[in-house]
């Protein structure tokens, strides 16, 4: 009776719970990388570092202030683009692995029987 209950759970509610857990894991990872937020703030200054607006000091102070802000925005863009690329790769790999796991889920209870059958037939890995 226990085996029947296990198989009934495995192929119905268990499969659904497993898929929902993978979806939640994917959402958590997408939230960790915050891709939409990174895209919205792509050219914002890095860590909100910016110089004060210059009211005196002549044209050289304005030019220095402009290049300080420009450099901060360039550094911010480079850091955010790097995180975007890495995050996108991680999310794609995570999605592919999750899909593979959901597809393999029904075969897991059968694996001991499959492995014993292959062993009896003389199939080896190497």
C-alpha positions as CSV (number, residue, x, y, z in Angstrom):
1,X,0.0,0.0,0.0
2,X,2.9,2.4,0.8
3,X,4.4,1.9,-2.6
4,X,1.1,2.6,-4.3
5,X,0.6,5.8,-2.3
6,X,4.1,6.8,-3.1
7,X,3.7,6.3,-6.8
8,X,0.3,8.0,-6.8
9,X,1.8,11.1,-5.1
10,X,4.9,11.0,-7.3
11,X,3.0,11.1,-10.6
12,X,0.4,13.6,-9.4
13,X,0.9,16.1,-6.6
14,X,4.6,15.5,-6.2
15,X,5.3,16.4,-9.8
16,X,3.3,19.6,-9.4
17,X,5.1,20.5,-6.2
18,X,8.4,19.9,-7.8
19,X,7.6,22.1,-10.8
20,X,6.3,24.9,-8.5
21,X,9.5,24.6,-6.4
22,X,11.6,25.0,-9.6
23,X,9.6,28.0,-10.7
24,X,10.0,29.6,-7.3
25,X,13.8,29.0,-7.4
26,X,13.9,30.5,-10.9
27,X,11.9,33.6,-9.7
28,X,14.3,34.0,-6.7
29,X,17.3,33.8,-9.0
30,X,15.7,36.4,-11.4
31,X,15.0,38.6,-8.4
32,X,18.6,38.2,-7.2
33,X,20.0,39.5,-10.6
34,X,17.3,42.1,-10.9
35,X,17.6,42.3,-14.7
36,X,14.7,44.8,-15.1
37,X,16.2,47.1,-12.5
38,X,19.6,46.9,-14.1
39,X,18.2,47.8,-17.5
40,X,16.3,50.8,-16.0
41,X,19.4,52.1,-14.3
42,X,22.0,51.1,-17.0
43,X,23.6,54.5,-17.3
44,X,23.1,55.7,-13.7
45,X,26.3,56.7,-11.8
46,X,28.1,53.8,-10.3
47,X,26.9,53.3,-6.7
48,X,25.3,56.8,-7.0
49,X,28.7,58.4,-6.8
50,X,28.6,61.8,-8.4
51,X,30.3,65.1,-7.9
52,X,28.7,68.2,-6.6
53,X,27.5,70.8,-9.2
54,X,30.0,73.5,-9.6
55,X,29.0,77.0,-9.0
56,X,32.4,78.6,-9.1
57,X,35.9,77.7,-10.3
58,X,35.6,78.6,-14.0
59,X,35.3,76.5,-17.1
60,X,37.9,73.9,-15.9
61,X,35.8,73.1,-12.9
62,X,32.8,72.5,-15.2
63,X,34.8,70.3,-17.5
64,X,36.3,68.3,-14.6
65,X,32.8,67.9,-13.1
66,X,31.4,66.7,-16.5
67,X,34.2,64.0,-16.9
68,X,33.8,62.9,-13.3
69,X,30.1,62.2,-13.9
70,X,30.8,60.7,-17.3
71,X,33.4,58.3,-15.9
72,X,31.1,57.3,-13.0
73,X,28.3,56.5,-15.5
74,X,30.6,54.5,-17.8
75,X,31.8,52.5,-14.9
76,X,28.2,51.9,-13.8
77,X,27.2,50.8,-17.3
78,X,30.2,48.4,-17.6
79,X,29.4,46.8,-14.2
80,X,25.7,46.5,-15.0
81,X,26.2,45.1,-18.4
82,X,28.6,42.5,-17.0
83,X,26.0,41.5,-14.4
84,X,23.3,41.4,-17.0
85,X,25.3,39.1,-19.2
86,X,26.3,36.8,-16.4
87,X,22.7,36.8,-14.9
88,X,21.2,36.0,-18.3
89,X,23.5,33.1,-18.8
90,X,22.8,31.8,-15.3
91,X,19.0,32.1,-15.8
92,X,19.1,30.4,-19.2
93,X,21.2,27.5,-17.8
94,X,18.8,27.3,-14.8
95,X,15.7,27.2,-17.0
96,X,17.2,24.4,-19.2
97,X,18.2,22.3,-16.1
98,X,14.8,22.8,-14.6
99,X,13.1,21.7,-17.8
100,X,15.3,18.6,-17.9
101,X,14.5,17.8,-14.3
102,X,10.8,18.1,-14.9
103,X,11.0,15.8,-17.9
104,X,13.2,13.2,-16.0
105,X,10.9,13.3,-12.9
106,X,8.6,10.5,-14.1
107,X,11.5,8.1,-14.7
108,X,13.2,8.5,-11.4
109,X,11.2,5.7,-9.6
110,X,12.0,3.4,-12.4
111,X,15.7,4.0,-12.3
112,X,16.6,1.1,-10.0
113,X,14.8,-1.4,-12.2
114,X,16.4,0.1,-15.3
115,X,19.9,0.0,-13.8
116,X,19.5,-3.6,-12.6
117,X,18.2,-4.6,-16.1
118,X,21.1,-2.9,-17.8
119,X,23.6,-4.6,-15.4
120,X,22.1,-8.0,-16.1
121,X,22.4,-7.4,-19.8
122,X,26.1,-6.5,-19.3
123,X,25.9,-2.8,-20.3
124,X,28.7,-0.8,-18.9
125,X,29.3,3.0,-18.8
126,X,32.9,2.9,-19.9
